[in-house]
Amino acid sequence: MYLTDPNLNLLDPNNTTGGGGALLLDLDTGTYFGGQGVAIPQTDTTVGNFNGTYVFGAQDYNATGLKGPEFNFLGQGSLTASTEGFAGTGVVDDTFEYFAASNSGYTGVPFTGTAAVDATNVGRFTMVPLDINVTGTASPFTTVIYQANRGQLFWLNEDANTLFLGPIETSSFTGVPSVRSRFSKTQVKRKQYPGESTAGHKSGRGHQSSSTVQ
């Protein structure tokens, strides 16, 4: 653990409002090593303050991708404190084919869920599930959220064969587009890369897994 200047904002270095914290690094050896992360002060756990417009992202490590163990996503959405409802739109990098056998990047992907308050653990929410609808069929993820303050949160999923971790931060950004599909109203448009053929691609492979939230 490496402590940082208290004036730094570790999730947004360009933000002049700091708070400091620490950088974390796993120095173990063996099969699983080299993990890294941040620790920031928890200064506001008021439930009603988790409300408004947020940007979000995460990196997922999983055991079921056809070509590798990873997918990534980034997006923007909003949460309404009175209903605990979350809805967003984002982009998904599925290079290693977790969602579909097409080696693709996807835009206009819907993210939906309900952030239920954990009455026992202050500053903690559960989202069971967070639905990520890449192929037209939602893939559910058992997700927990930790509130550091009203503008900085973390989320991770706790399913048996997949684990993602990433930040949720307040934002006034309005630039994540919604993209119409050329296949159907419910299917997400697939991004084509230069020189790539559109023939023979398959879609619709969703992964579902479940576990008990800890």
Summary of the structure (lengths in Angstrom):
residues: 214
radius of gyration: 18.0
end to end distance: 24.9
largest distance: 53.9
contacts: 602
relative contact order: 0.18
helix: 1%
strand: 43%
